[in-house]
Amino acid sequence: MFRNMQNAEIIRKMTEEFDEDSGDYPLTMPGPQWKKFRSNFCEFIGVLIRQCQYSIIYDEYMMDTVISLLTGLSDSQVRAFRHTSTLAGQVLGTR
């Protein structure tokens, strides 16, 4: 479904589907299981980069697309998207 959509369209669709009123998303939920999720999320991004560093993830088009989408999401009206994409971008930039 998202293959032929531009980033702005993808973000718009995600925003329409997301229930922002719930206020709950894993990176800000209290409790030990969610704290573990936060650290595992960062670790997942790092492992993904390390495992794929000589394949598709470092393809110029792929990285440009991911960075462009994360940049767009970091400017989203939805706080959960801003927070999550900013964290993912920081992890990408430091690995």
HTML snippet that shows the backbone in 3Dmol.js (N, CA, C, O; Angstrom):
<script src="https://3Dmol.org/build/3Dmol-min.js"></script>
<div id="view" style="width:600px;height:400px;position:relative"></div>
<script>
const pdb = `
ATOM      1  N   MET A   1       0.814  -1.193   0.000  1.00  0.00           N
ATOM      2  CA  MET A   1       0.000   0.000   0.000  1.00  0.00           C
ATOM      3  C   MET A   1       0.860   1.260   0.000  1.00  0.00           C
ATOM      4  O   MET A   1       0.548   2.215  -0.711  1.00  0.00           O
ATOM      5  N   PHE A   2       1.944   1.280   0.789  1.00  0.00           N
ATOM      6  CA  PHE A   2       2.759   2.482   0.909  1.00  0.00           C
ATOM      7  C   PHE A   2       3.811   2.598  -0.190  1.00  0.00           C
ATOM      8  O   PHE A   2       4.472   3.629  -0.309  1.00  0.00           O
ATOM      9  N   ARG A   3       3.970   1.555  -0.989  1.00  0.00           N
ATOM     10  CA  ARG A   3       5.047   1.514  -1.973  1.00  0.00           C
ATOM     11  C   ARG A   3       5.018   2.695  -2.938  1.00  0.00           C
ATOM     12  O   ARG A   3       6.073   3.245  -3.257  1.00  0.00           O
ATOM     13  N   ASN A   4       3.858   3.093  -3.404  1.00  0.00           N
ATOM     14  CA  ASN A   4       3.758   4.153  -4.408  1.00  0.00           C
ATOM     15  C   ASN A   4       3.378   5.508  -3.820  1.00  0.00           C
ATOM     16  O   ASN A   4       3.103   6.447  -4.568  1.00  0.00           O
ATOM     17  N   MET A   5       3.360   5.624  -2.512  1.00  0.00           N
ATOM     18  CA  MET A   5       2.979   6.882  -1.867  1.00  0.00           C
ATOM     19  C   MET A   5       4.219   7.718  -1.559  1.00  0.00           C
ATOM     20  O   MET A   5       5.293   7.180  -1.293  1.00  0.00           O
ATOM     21  N   GLN A   6       4.057   9.021  -1.599  1.00  0.00           N
ATOM     22  CA  GLN A   6       5.114   9.933  -1.186  1.00  0.00           C
ATOM     23  C   GLN A   6       5.108  10.039   0.338  1.00  0.00           C
ATOM     24  O   GLN A   6       4.116   9.699   0.982  1.00  0.00           O
ATOM     25  N   ASN A   7       6.207  10.507   0.908  1.00  0.00           N
ATOM     26  CA  ASN A   7       6.309  10.597   2.368  1.00  0.00           C
ATOM     27  C   ASN A   7       5.175  11.406   2.986  1.00  0.00           C
ATOM     28  O   ASN A   7       4.623  11.014   4.014  1.00  0.00           O
ATOM     29  N   ALA A   8       4.826  12.524   2.373  1.00  0.00           N
ATOM     30  CA  ALA A   8       3.752  13.357   2.926  1.00  0.00           C
ATOM     31  C   ALA A   8       2.434  12.595   2.962  1.00  0.00           C
ATOM     32  O   ALA A   8       1.661  12.724   3.912  1.00  0.00           O
ATOM     33  N   GLU A   9       2.180  11.805   1.930  1.00  0.00           N
ATOM     34  CA  GLU A   9       0.955  11.006   1.902  1.00  0.00           C
ATOM     35  C   GLU A   9       0.986   9.916   2.968  1.00  0.00           C
ATOM     36  O   GLU A   9      -0.024   9.649   3.619  1.00  0.00           O
ATOM     37  N   ILE A  10       2.136   9.294   3.143  1.00  0.00           N
ATOM     38  CA  ILE A  10       2.286   8.248   4.162  1.00  0.00           C
ATOM     39  C   ILE A  10       2.047   8.833   5.542  1.00  0.00           C
ATOM     40  O   ILE A  10       1.319   8.252   6.347  1.00  0.00           O
ATOM     41  N   ILE A  11       2.655   9.976   5.821  1.00  0.00           N
ATOM     42  CA  ILE A  11       2.500  10.621   7.126  1.00  0.00           C
ATOM     43  C   ILE A  11       1.053  11.046   7.342  1.00  0.00           C
ATOM     44  O   ILE A  11       0.521  10.891   8.442  1.00  0.00           O
ATOM     45  N   ARG A  12       0.418  11.575   6.317  1.00  0.00           N
ATOM     46  CA  ARG A  12      -0.991  11.965   6.435  1.00  0.00           C
ATOM     47  C   ARG A  12      -1.854  10.761   6.768  1.00  0.00           C
ATOM     48  O   ARG A  12      -2.715  10.839   7.645  1.00  0.00           O
ATOM     49  N   LYS A  13      -1.635   9.655   6.082  1.00  0.00           N
ATOM     50  CA  LYS A  13      -2.407   8.431   6.320  1.00  0.00           C
ATOM     51  C   LYS A  13      -2.154   7.906   7.739  1.00  0.00           C
ATOM     52  O   LYS A  13      -3.092   7.504   8.427  1.00  0.00           O
ATOM     53  N   MET A  14      -0.910   7.910   8.167  1.00  0.00           N
ATOM     54  CA  MET A  14      -0.586   7.460   9.524  1.00  0.00           C
ATOM     55  C   MET A  14      -1.265   8.347  10.561  1.00  0.00           C
ATOM     56  O   MET A  14      -1.782   7.854  11.563  1.00  0.00           O
ATOM     57  N   THR A  15      -1.263   9.652  10.321  1.00  0.00           N
ATOM     58  CA  THR A  15      -1.886  10.600  11.242  1.00  0.00           C
ATOM     59  C   THR A  15      -3.387  10.366  11.332  1.00  0.00           C
ATOM     60  O   THR A  15      -3.964  10.421  12.417  1.00  0.00           O
ATOM     61  N   GLU A  16      -4.014  10.108  10.200  1.00  0.00           N
ATOM     62  CA  GLU A  16      -5.455   9.840  10.194  1.00  0.00           C
ATOM     63  C   GLU A  16      -5.798   8.578  10.975  1.00  0.00           C
ATOM     64  O   GLU A  16      -6.826   8.525  11.650  1.00  0.00           O
ATOM     65  N   GLU A  17      -4.949   7.569  10.887  1.00  0.00           N
ATOM     66  CA  GLU A  17      -5.236   6.272  11.507  1.00  0.00           C
ATOM     67  C   GLU A  17      -4.857   6.215  12.987  1.00  0.00           C
ATOM     68  O   GLU A  17      -5.366   5.366  13.718  1.00  0.00           O
ATOM     69  N   PHE A  18      -3.982   7.095  13.430  1.00  0.00           N
ATOM     70  CA  PHE A  18      -3.477   7.037  14.803  1.00  0.00           C
ATOM     71  C   PHE A  18      -4.464   7.679  15.771  1.00  0.00           C
ATOM     72  O   PHE A  18      -4.985   8.761  15.504  1.00  0.00           O
ATOM     73  N   ASP A  19      -4.718   7.023  16.880  1.00  0.00           N
ATOM     74  CA  ASP A  19      -5.616   7.548  17.912  1.00  0.00           C
ATOM     75  C   ASP A  19      -4.791   8.358  18.912  1.00  0.00           C
ATOM     76  O   ASP A  19      -4.330   7.839  19.929  1.00  0.00           O
ATOM     77  N   GLU A  20      -4.619   9.628  18.599  1.00  0.00           N
ATOM     78  CA  GLU A  20      -3.785  10.483  19.444  1.00  0.00           C
ATOM     79  C   GLU A  20      -4.412  10.727  20.813  1.00  0.00           C
ATOM     80  O   GLU A  20      -3.701  11.011  21.777  1.00  0.00           O
ATOM     81  N   ASP A  21      -5.720  10.620  20.906  1.00  0.00           N
ATOM     82  CA  ASP A  21      -6.397  10.852  22.177  1.00  0.00           C
ATOM     83  C   ASP A  21      -6.038   9.818  23.230  1.00  0.00           C
ATOM     84  O   ASP A  21      -6.171  10.082  24.425  1.00  0.00           O
ATOM     85  N   SER A  22      -5.585   8.647  22.805  1.00  0.00           N
ATOM     86  CA  SER A  22      -5.224   7.621  23.784  1.00  0.00           C
ATOM     87  C   SER A  22      -4.026   8.078  24.617  1.00  0.00           C
ATOM     88  O   SER A  22      -3.919   7.725  25.792  1.00  0.00           O
ATOM     89  N   GLY A  23      -3.133   8.854  24.023  1.00  0.00           N
ATOM     90  CA  GLY A  23      -1.972   9.349  24.745  1.00  0.00           C
ATOM     91  C   GLY A  23      -0.945   8.282  25.060  1.00  0.00           C
ATOM     92  O   GLY A  23       0.106   8.579  25.628  1.00  0.00           O
ATOM     93  N   ASP A  24      -1.236   7.054  24.701  1.00  0.00           N
ATOM     94  CA  ASP A  24      -0.338   5.950  25.019  1.00  0.00           C
ATOM     95  C   ASP A  24       0.438   5.502  23.788  1.00  0.00           C
ATOM     96  O   ASP A  24      -0.136   5.191  22.744  1.00  0.00           O
ATOM     97  N   TYR A  25       1.726   5.478  23.935  1.00  0.00           N
ATOM     98  CA  TYR A  25       2.572   4.833  22.949  1.00  0.00           C
ATOM     99  C   TYR A  25       3.782   4.298  23.694  1.00  0.00           C
ATOM    100  O   TYR A  25       4.196   4.877  24.698  1.00  0.00           O
ATOM    101  N   PRO A  26       4.346   3.215  23.224  1.00  0.00           N
ATOM    102  CA  PRO A  26       5.321   2.454  24.016  1.00  0.00           C
ATOM    103  C   PRO A  26       6.508   3.230  24.558  1.00  0.00           C
ATOM    104  O   PRO A  26       7.008   2.896  25.633  1.00  0.00           O
ATOM    105  N   LEU A  27       6.974   4.242  23.863  1.00  0.00           N
ATOM    106  CA  LEU A  27       8.170   4.940  24.339  1.00  0.00           C
ATOM    107  C   LEU A  27       7.920   5.814  25.565  1.00  0.00           C
ATOM    108  O   LEU A  27       8.874   6.216  26.230  1.00  0.00           O
ATOM    109  N   THR A  28       6.668   6.113  25.877  1.00  0.00           N
ATOM    110  CA  THR A  28       6.387   6.953  27.046  1.00  0.00           C
ATOM    111  C   THR A  28       5.567   6.254  28.114  1.00  0.00           C
ATOM    112  O   THR A  28       5.213   6.869  29.120  1.00  0.00           O
ATOM    113  N   MET A  29       5.262   4.993  27.916  1.00  0.00           N
ATOM    114  CA  MET A  29       4.460   4.266  28.899  1.00  0.00           C
ATOM    115  C   MET A  29       5.300   3.990  30.145  1.00  0.00           C
ATOM    116  O   MET A  29       6.481   3.661  30.037  1.00  0.00           O
ATOM    117  N   PRO A  30       4.694   4.124  31.329  1.00  0.00           N
ATOM    118  CA  PRO A  30       5.430   3.814  32.556  1.00  0.00           C
ATOM    119  C   PRO A  30       5.489   2.302  32.790  1.00  0.00           C
ATOM    120  O   PRO A  30       4.686   1.540  32.251  1.00  0.00           O
ATOM    121  N   GLY A  31       6.433   1.904  33.583  1.00  0.00           N
ATOM    122  CA  GLY A  31       6.535   0.496  33.949  1.00  0.00           C
ATOM    123  C   GLY A  31       7.786  -0.154  33.398  1.00  0.00           C
ATOM    124  O   GLY A  31       8.339   0.291  32.392  1.00  0.00           O
ATOM    125  N   PRO A  32       8.231  -1.212  34.062  1.00  0.00           N
ATOM    126  CA  PRO A  32       9.489  -1.859  33.676  1.00  0.00           C
ATOM    127  C   PRO A  32       9.463  -2.486  32.280  1.00  0.00           C
ATOM    128  O   PRO A  32      10.475  -2.463  31.581  1.00  0.00           O
ATOM    129  N   GLN A  33       8.326  -3.042  31.865  1.00  0.00           N
ATOM    130  CA  GLN A  33       8.281  -3.661  30.539  1.00  0.00           C
ATOM    131  C   GLN A  33       8.428  -2.623  29.438  1.00  0.00           C
ATOM    132  O   GLN A  33       8.992  -2.911  28.383  1.00  0.00           O
ATOM    133  N   TRP A  34       7.922  -1.412  29.677  1.00  0.00           N
ATOM    134  CA  TRP A  34       8.036  -0.362  28.662  1.00  0.00           C
ATOM    135  C   TRP A  34       9.420   0.266  28.675  1.00  0.00           C
ATOM    136  O   TRP A  34       9.909   0.713  27.638  1.00  0.00           O
ATOM    137  N   LYS A  35      10.053   0.302  29.838  1.00  0.00           N
ATOM    138  CA  LYS A  35      11.433   0.775  29.899  1.00  0.00           C
ATOM    139  C   LYS A  35      12.317  -0.167  29.081  1.00  0.00           C
ATOM    140  O   LYS A  35      13.206   0.269  28.350  1.00  0.00           O
ATOM    141  N   LYS A  36      12.054  -1.453  29.218  1.00  0.00           N
ATOM    142  CA  LYS A  36      12.796  -2.442  28.441  1.00  0.00           C
ATOM    143  C   LYS A  36      12.503  -2.268  26.945  1.00  0.00           C
ATOM    144  O   LYS A  36      13.401  -2.409  26.114  1.00  0.00           O
ATOM    145  N   PHE A  37      11.254  -1.964  26.609  1.00  0.00           N
ATOM    146  CA  PHE A  37      10.902  -1.728  25.206  1.00  0.00           C
ATOM    147  C   PHE A  37      11.719  -0.575  24.641  1.00  0.00           C
ATOM    148  O   PHE A  37      12.237  -0.667  23.528  1.00  0.00           O
ATOM    149  N   ARG A  38      11.840   0.510  25.402  1.00  0.00           N
ATOM    150  CA  ARG A  38      12.603   1.676  24.936  1.00  0.00           C
ATOM    151  C   ARG A  38      14.043   1.295  24.614  1.00  0.00           C
ATOM    152  O   ARG A  38      14.562   1.650  23.555  1.00  0.00           O
ATOM    153  N   SER A  39      14.680   0.580  25.518  1.00  0.00           N
ATOM    154  CA  SER A  39      16.073   0.203  25.264  1.00  0.00           C
ATOM    155  C   SER A  39      16.165  -0.804  24.119  1.00  0.00           C
ATOM    156  O   SER A  39      17.107  -0.763  23.328  1.00  0.00           O
ATOM    157  N   ASN A  40      15.192  -1.704  24.032  1.00  0.00           N
ATOM    158  CA  ASN A  40      15.192  -2.671  22.932  1.00  0.00           C
ATOM    159  C   ASN A  40      14.933  -1.999  21.583  1.00  0.00           C
ATOM    160  O   ASN A  40      15.460  -2.442  20.563  1.00  0.00           O
ATOM    161  N   PHE A  41      14.131  -0.941  21.570  1.00  0.00           N
ATOM    162  CA  PHE A  41      13.877  -0.199  20.335  1.00  0.00           C
ATOM    163  C   PHE A  41      15.189   0.381  19.805  1.00  0.00           C
ATOM    164  O   PHE A  41      15.498   0.259  18.620  1.00  0.00           O
ATOM    165  N   CYS A  42      15.946   1.006  20.687  1.00  0.00           N
ATOM    166  CA  CYS A  42      17.233   1.585  20.282  1.00  0.00           C
ATOM    167  C   CYS A  42      18.201   0.493  19.839  1.00  0.00           C
ATOM    168  O   CYS A  42      18.909   0.643  18.844  1.00  0.00           O
ATOM    169  N   GLU A  43      18.225  -0.591  20.578  1.00  0.00           N
ATOM    170  CA  GLU A  43      19.098  -1.707  20.221  1.00  0.00           C
ATOM    171  C   GLU A  43      18.698  -2.300  18.867  1.00  0.00           C
ATOM    172  O   GLU A  43      19.562  -2.655  18.066  1.00  0.00           O
ATOM    173  N   PHE A  44      17.405  -2.404  18.614  1.00  0.00           N
ATOM    174  CA  PHE A  44      16.922  -2.924  17.332  1.00  0.00           C
ATOM    175  C   PHE A  44      17.435  -2.075  16.172  1.00  0.00           C
ATOM    176  O   PHE A  44      17.909  -2.612  15.171  1.00  0.00           O
ATOM    177  N   ILE A  45      17.342  -0.758  16.302  1.00  0.00           N
ATOM    178  CA  ILE A  45      17.825   0.133  15.235  1.00  0.00           C
ATOM    179  C   ILE A  45      19.318  -0.103  15.008  1.00  0.00           C
ATOM    180  O   ILE A  45      19.771  -0.206  13.868  1.00  0.00           O
ATOM    181  N   GLY A  46      20.076  -0.187  16.100  1.00  0.00           N
ATOM    182  CA  GLY A  46      21.516  -0.422  15.987  1.00  0.00           C
ATOM    183  C   GLY A  46      21.847  -1.754  15.341  1.00  0.00           C
ATOM    184  O   GLY A  46      22.718  -1.824  14.473  1.00  0.00           O
ATOM    185  N   VAL A  47      21.162  -2.809  15.755  1.00  0.00           N
ATOM    186  CA  VAL A  47      21.397  -4.139  15.181  1.00  0.00           C
ATOM    187  C   VAL A  47      21.007  -4.157  13.706  1.00  0.00           C
ATOM    188  O   VAL A  47      21.706  -4.748  12.883  1.00  0.00           O
ATOM    189  N   LEU A  48      19.902  -3.517  13.377  1.00  0.00           N
ATOM    190  CA  LEU A  48      19.473  -3.446  11.979  1.00  0.00           C
ATOM    191  C   LEU A  48      20.555  -2.808  11.115  1.00  0.00           C
ATOM    192  O   LEU A  48      20.867  -3.305  10.032  1.00  0.00           O
ATOM    193  N   ILE A  49      21.117  -1.726  11.589  1.00  0.00           N
ATOM    194  CA  ILE A  49      22.176  -1.039  10.842  1.00  0.00           C
ATOM    195  C   ILE A  49      23.408  -1.926  10.718  1.00  0.00           C
ATOM    196  O   ILE A  49      23.966  -2.061   9.629  1.00  0.00           O
ATOM    197  N   ARG A  50      23.834  -2.529  11.820  1.00  0.00           N
ATOM    198  CA  ARG A  50      25.029  -3.385  11.779  1.00  0.00           C
ATOM    199  C   ARG A  50      24.834  -4.598  10.868  1.00  0.00           C
ATOM    200  O   ARG A  50      25.726  -4.941  10.092  1.00  0.00           O
ATOM    201  N   GLN A  51      23.692  -5.235  10.959  1.00  0.00           N
ATOM    202  CA  GLN A  51      23.449  -6.444  10.173  1.00  0.00           C
ATOM    203  C   GLN A  51      23.304  -6.146   8.681  1.00  0.00           C
ATOM    204  O   GLN A  51      23.607  -6.993   7.841  1.00  0.00           O
ATOM    205  N   CYS A  52      22.850  -4.965   8.365  1.00  0.00           N
ATOM    206  CA  CYS A  52      22.576  -4.637   6.960  1.00  0.00           C
ATOM    207  C   CYS A  52      23.588  -3.670   6.369  1.00  0.00           C
ATOM    208  O   CYS A  52      23.374  -3.154   5.272  1.00  0.00           O
ATOM    209  N   GLN A  53      24.677  -3.415   7.066  1.00  0.00           N
ATOM    210  CA  GLN A  53      25.559  -2.353   6.617  1.00  0.00           C
ATOM    211  C   GLN A  53      26.184  -2.603   5.247  1.00  0.00           C
ATOM    212  O   GLN A  53      26.618  -1.653   4.595  1.00  0.00           O
ATOM    213  N   TYR A  54      26.241  -3.829   4.803  1.00  0.00           N
ATOM    214  CA  TYR A  54      26.817  -4.086   3.479  1.00  0.00           C
ATOM    215  C   TYR A  54      25.761  -4.527   2.473  1.00  0.00           C
ATOM    216  O   TYR A  54      26.076  -5.118   1.440  1.00  0.00           O
ATOM    217  N   SER A  55      24.510  -4.232   2.790  1.00  0.00           N
ATOM    218  CA  SER A  55      23.447  -4.625   1.869  1.00  0.00           C
ATOM    219  C   SER A  55      22.477  -3.468   1.669  1.00  0.00           C
ATOM    220  O   SER A  55      22.898  -2.313   1.589  1.00  0.00           O
ATOM    221  N   ILE A  56      21.194  -3.763   1.588  1.00  0.00           N
ATOM    222  CA  ILE A  56      20.172  -2.798   1.170  1.00  0.00           C
ATOM    223  C   ILE A  56      20.091  -1.549   2.046  1.00  0.00           C
ATOM    224  O   ILE A  56      19.790  -0.470   1.536  1.00  0.00           O
ATOM    225  N   ILE A  57      20.350  -1.663   3.340  1.00  0.00           N
ATOM    226  CA  ILE A  57      20.162  -0.509   4.223  1.00  0.00           C
ATOM    227  C   ILE A  57      21.122   0.629   3.869  1.00  0.00           C
ATOM    228  O   ILE A  57      20.811   1.798   4.098  1.00  0.00           O
ATOM    229  N   TYR A  58      22.286   0.288   3.310  1.00  0.00           N
ATOM    230  CA  TYR A  58      23.228   1.340   2.944  1.00  0.00           C
ATOM    231  C   TYR A  58      23.131   1.731   1.472  1.00  0.00           C
ATOM    232  O   TYR A  58      23.924   2.532   0.976  1.00  0.00           O
ATOM    233  N   ASP A  59      22.160   1.163   0.790  1.00  0.00           N
ATOM    234  CA  ASP A  59      21.861   1.616  -0.553  1.00  0.00           C
ATOM    235  C   ASP A  59      21.450   3.086  -0.445  1.00  0.00           C
ATOM    236  O   ASP A  59      20.631   3.439   0.404  1.00  0.00           O
ATOM    237  N   GLU A  60      22.005   3.929  -1.288  1.00  0.00           N
ATOM    238  CA  GLU A  60      21.756   5.371  -1.177  1.00  0.00           C
ATOM    239  C   GLU A  60      20.267   5.702  -1.214  1.00  0.00           C
ATOM    240  O   GLU A  60      19.802   6.540  -0.442  1.00  0.00           O
ATOM    241  N   TYR A  61      19.524   5.063  -2.091  1.00  0.00           N
ATOM    242  CA  TYR A  61      18.093   5.332  -2.195  1.00  0.00           C
ATOM    243  C   TYR A  61      17.374   4.936  -0.916  1.00  0.00           C
ATOM    244  O   TYR A  61      16.528   5.680  -0.419  1.00  0.00           O
ATOM    245  N   MET A  62      17.705   3.775  -0.386  1.00  0.00           N
ATOM    246  CA  MET A  62      17.040   3.279   0.828  1.00  0.00           C
ATOM    247  C   MET A  62      17.293   4.221   2.005  1.00  0.00           C
ATOM    248  O   MET A  62      16.352   4.608   2.698  1.00  0.00           O
ATOM    249  N   MET A  63      18.537   4.587   2.233  1.00  0.00           N
ATOM    250  CA  MET A  63      18.857   5.459   3.365  1.00  0.00           C
ATOM    251  C   MET A  63      18.236   6.840   3.183  1.00  0.00           C
ATOM    252  O   MET A  63      17.724   7.415   4.143  1.00  0.00           O
ATOM    253  N   ASP A  64      18.273   7.373   1.984  1.00  0.00           N
ATOM    254  CA  ASP A  64      17.643   8.673   1.729  1.00  0.00           C
ATOM    255  C   ASP A  64      16.149   8.622   2.024  1.00  0.00           C
ATOM    256  O   ASP A  64      15.588   9.565   2.583  1.00  0.00           O
ATOM    257  N   THR A  65      15.510   7.521   1.647  1.00  0.00           N
ATOM    258  CA  THR A  65      14.077   7.360   1.881  1.00  0.00           C
ATOM    259  C   THR A  65      13.769   7.270   3.367  1.00  0.00           C
ATOM    260  O   THR A  65      12.843   7.921   3.853  1.00  0.00           O
ATOM    261  N   VAL A  66      14.537   6.470   4.088  1.00  0.00           N
ATOM    262  CA  VAL A  66      14.326   6.317   5.538  1.00  0.00           C
ATOM    263  C   VAL A  66      14.552   7.647   6.248  1.00  0.00           C
ATOM    264  O   VAL A  66      13.740   8.052   7.080  1.00  0.00           O
ATOM    265  N   ILE A  67      15.637   8.318   5.929  1.00  0.00           N
ATOM    266  CA  ILE A  67      15.951   9.595   6.571  1.00  0.00           C
ATOM    267  C   ILE A  67      14.887  10.639   6.240  1.00  0.00           C
ATOM    268  O   ILE A  67      14.484  11.411   7.110  1.00  0.00           O
ATOM    269  N   SER A  68      14.439  10.664   5.007  1.00  0.00           N
ATOM    270  CA  SER A  68      13.390  11.603   4.610  1.00  0.00           C
ATOM    271  C   SER A  68      12.093  11.340   5.373  1.00  0.00           C
ATOM    272  O   SER A  68      11.442  12.280   5.830  1.00  0.00           O
ATOM    273  N   LEU A  69      11.716  10.075   5.512  1.00  0.00           N
ATOM    274  CA  LEU A  69      10.501   9.735   6.249  1.00  0.00           C
ATOM    275  C   LEU A  69      10.647  10.097   7.726  1.00  0.00           C
ATOM    276  O   LEU A  69       9.727  10.667   8.313  1.00  0.00           O
ATOM    277  N   LEU A  70      11.787   9.776   8.330  1.00  0.00           N
ATOM    278  CA  LEU A  70      12.002  10.125   9.740  1.00  0.00           C
ATOM    279  C   LEU A  70      11.998  11.636   9.942  1.00  0.00           C
ATOM    280  O   LEU A  70      11.480  12.127  10.945  1.00  0.00           O
ATOM    281  N   THR A  71      12.566  12.370   9.003  1.00  0.00           N
ATOM    282  CA  THR A  71      12.569  13.831   9.092  1.00  0.00           C
ATOM    283  C   THR A  71      11.145  14.371   9.032  1.00  0.00           C
ATOM    284  O   THR A  71      10.778  15.250   9.812  1.00  0.00           O
ATOM    285  N   GLY A  72      10.352  13.850   8.115  1.00  0.00           N
ATOM    286  CA  GLY A  72       8.952  14.270   8.023  1.00  0.00           C
ATOM    287  C   GLY A  72       8.167  13.930   9.271  1.00  0.00           C
ATOM    288  O   GLY A  72       7.365  14.734   9.746  1.00  0.00           O
ATOM    289  N   LEU A  73       8.396  12.737   9.805  1.00  0.00           N
ATOM    290  CA  LEU A  73       7.687  12.326  11.022  1.00  0.00           C
ATOM    291  C   LEU A  73       8.123  13.152  12.231  1.00  0.00           C
ATOM    292  O   LEU A  73       7.327  13.380  13.142  1.00  0.00           O
ATOM    293  N   SER A  74       9.372  13.598  12.247  1.00  0.00           N
ATOM    294  CA  SER A  74       9.845  14.387  13.390  1.00  0.00           C
ATOM    295  C   SER A  74       9.195  15.770  13.432  1.00  0.00           C
ATOM    296  O   SER A  74       9.298  16.477  14.435  1.00  0.00           O
ATOM    297  N   ASP A  75       8.529  16.151  12.350  1.00  0.00           N
ATOM    298  CA  ASP A  75       7.818  17.427  12.280  1.00  0.00           C
ATOM    299  C   ASP A  75       6.298  17.222  12.281  1.00  0.00           C
ATOM    300  O   ASP A  75       5.539  18.143  11.981  1.00  0.00           O
ATOM    301  N   SER A  76       5.868  16.012  12.621  1.00  0.00           N
ATOM    302  CA  SER A  76       4.448  15.660  12.601  1.00  0.00           C
ATOM    303  C   SER A  76       3.673  16.379  13.699  1.00  0.00           C
ATOM    304  O   SER A  76       4.244  16.800  14.706  1.00  0.00           O
ATOM    305  N   GLN A  77       2.377  16.512  13.493  1.00  0.00           N
ATOM    306  CA  GLN A  77       1.497  17.058  14.524  1.00  0.00           C
ATOM    307  C   GLN A  77       1.311  16.064  15.665  1.00  0.00           C
ATOM    308  O   GLN A  77       0.946  16.451  16.774  1.00  0.00           O
ATOM    309  N   VAL A  78       1.560  14.793  15.397  1.00  0.00           N
ATOM    310  CA  VAL A  78       1.366  13.737  16.391  1.00  0.00           C
ATOM    311  C   VAL A  78       2.632  13.588  17.227  1.00  0.00           C
ATOM    312  O   VAL A  78       3.698  13.260  16.705  1.00  0.00           O
ATOM    313  N   ARG A  79       2.506  13.829  18.513  1.00  0.00           N
ATOM    314  CA  ARG A  79       3.658  13.784  19.415  1.00  0.00           C
ATOM    315  C   ARG A  79       4.356  12.424  19.379  1.00  0.00           C
ATOM    316  O   ARG A  79       5.585  12.357  19.389  1.00  0.00           O
ATOM    317  N   ALA A  80       3.587  11.355  19.337  1.00  0.00           N
ATOM    318  CA  ALA A  80       4.174  10.009  19.314  1.00  0.00           C
ATOM    319  C   ALA A  80       5.079   9.826  18.097  1.00  0.00           C
ATOM    320  O   ALA A  80       6.140   9.211  18.203  1.00  0.00           O
ATOM    321  N   PHE A  81       4.674  10.349  16.958  1.00  0.00           N
ATOM    322  CA  PHE A  81       5.492  10.242  15.753  1.00  0.00           C
ATOM    323  C   PHE A  81       6.753  11.093  15.883  1.00  0.00           C
ATOM    324  O   PHE A  81       7.846  10.651  15.531  1.00  0.00           O
ATOM    325  N   ARG A  82       6.593  12.321  16.393  1.00  0.00           N
ATOM    326  CA  ARG A  82       7.756  13.204  16.573  1.00  0.00           C
ATOM    327  C   ARG A  82       8.781  12.554  17.492  1.00  0.00           C
ATOM    328  O   ARG A  82       9.971  12.509  17.179  1.00  0.00           O
ATOM    329  N   HIS A  83       8.317  12.059  18.611  1.00  0.00           N
ATOM    330  CA  HIS A  83       9.200  11.480  19.612  1.00  0.00           C
ATOM    331  C   HIS A  83       9.914  10.240  19.070  1.00  0.00           C
ATOM    332  O   HIS A  83      11.135  10.120  19.177  1.00  0.00           O
ATOM    333  N   THR A  84       9.148   9.331  18.494  1.00  0.00           N
ATOM    334  CA  THR A  84       9.709   8.069  18.019  1.00  0.00           C
ATOM    335  C   THR A  84      10.667   8.282  16.853  1.00  0.00           C
ATOM    336  O   THR A  84      11.740   7.678  16.819  1.00  0.00           O
ATOM    337  N   SER A  85      10.302   9.121  15.908  1.00  0.00           N
ATOM    338  CA  SER A  85      11.173   9.345  14.752  1.00  0.00           C
ATOM    339  C   SER A  85      12.439  10.102  15.139  1.00  0.00           C
ATOM    340  O   SER A  85      13.503   9.855  14.571  1.00  0.00           O
ATOM    341  N   THR A  86      12.336  11.015  16.092  1.00  0.00           N
ATOM    342  CA  THR A  86      13.525  11.728  16.557  1.00  0.00           C
ATOM    343  C   THR A  86      14.489  10.763  17.231  1.00  0.00           C
ATOM    344  O   THR A  86      15.695  10.809  16.987  1.00  0.00           O
ATOM    345  N   LEU A  87      13.957   9.891  18.078  1.00  0.00           N
ATOM    346  CA  LEU A  87      14.804   8.892  18.731  1.00  0.00           C
ATOM    347  C   LEU A  87      15.445   7.971  17.695  1.00  0.00           C
ATOM    348  O   LEU A  87      16.645   7.704  17.767  1.00  0.00           O
ATOM    349  N   ALA A  88      14.666   7.487  16.740  1.00  0.00           N
ATOM    350  CA  ALA A  88      15.209   6.607  15.696  1.00  0.00           C
ATOM    351  C   ALA A  88      16.292   7.325  14.894  1.00  0.00           C
ATOM    352  O   ALA A  88      17.322   6.734  14.573  1.00  0.00           O
ATOM    353  N   GLY A  89      16.065   8.583  14.573  1.00  0.00           N
ATOM    354  CA  GLY A  89      17.060   9.359  13.840  1.00  0.00           C
ATOM    355  C   GLY A  89      18.341   9.552  14.626  1.00  0.00           C
ATOM    356  O   GLY A  89      19.434   9.483  14.064  1.00  0.00           O
ATOM    357  N   GLN A  90      18.215   9.792  15.920  1.00  0.00           N
ATOM    358  CA  GLN A  90      19.403   9.936  16.761  1.00  0.00           C
ATOM    359  C   GLN A  90      20.196   8.639  16.811  1.00  0.00           C
ATOM    360  O   GLN A  90      21.424   8.649  16.727  1.00  0.00           O
ATOM    361  N   VAL A  91      19.497   7.539  16.948  1.00  0.00           N
ATOM    362  CA  VAL A  91      20.179   6.242  16.983  1.00  0.00           C
ATOM    363  C   VAL A  91      20.851   5.968  15.643  1.00  0.00           C
ATOM    364  O   VAL A  91      21.988   5.499  15.605  1.00  0.00           O
ATOM    365  N   LEU A  92      20.156   6.258  14.540  1.00  0.00           N
ATOM    366  CA  LEU A  92      20.754   6.075  13.213  1.00  0.00           C
ATOM    367  C   LEU A  92      22.019   6.912  13.059  1.00  0.00           C
ATOM    368  O   LEU A  92      23.013   6.451  12.497  1.00  0.00           O
ATOM    369  N   GLY A  93      21.978   8.124  13.553  1.00  0.00           N
ATOM    370  CA  GLY A  93      23.114   9.027  13.408  1.00  0.00           C
ATOM    371  C   GLY A  93      24.310   8.681  14.268  1.00  0.00           C
ATOM    372  O   GLY A  93      25.421   9.139  14.001  1.00  0.00           O
ATOM    373  N   THR A  94      24.098   7.882  15.291  1.00  0.00           N
ATOM    374  CA  THR A  94      25.203   7.559  16.195  1.00  0.00           C
ATOM    375  C   THR A  94      25.735   6.145  16.002  1.00  0.00           C
ATOM    376  O   THR A  94      26.686   5.752  16.679  1.00  0.00           O
ATOM    377  N   ARG A  95      25.151   5.383  15.105  1.00  0.00           N
ATOM    378  CA  ARG A  95      25.614   3.993  14.903  1.00  0.00           C
ATOM    379  C   ARG A  95      26.510   3.915  13.706  1.00  0.00           C
ATOM    380  O   ARG A  95      26.999   2.836  13.371  1.00  0.00           O
TER     381      ARG A  95
END
`;
const viewer = $3Dmol.createViewer("view");
viewer.addModel(pdb, "pdb");
viewer.setStyle({}, {cartoon: {color: "spectrum"}});
viewer.zoomTo();
viewer.render();
</script>
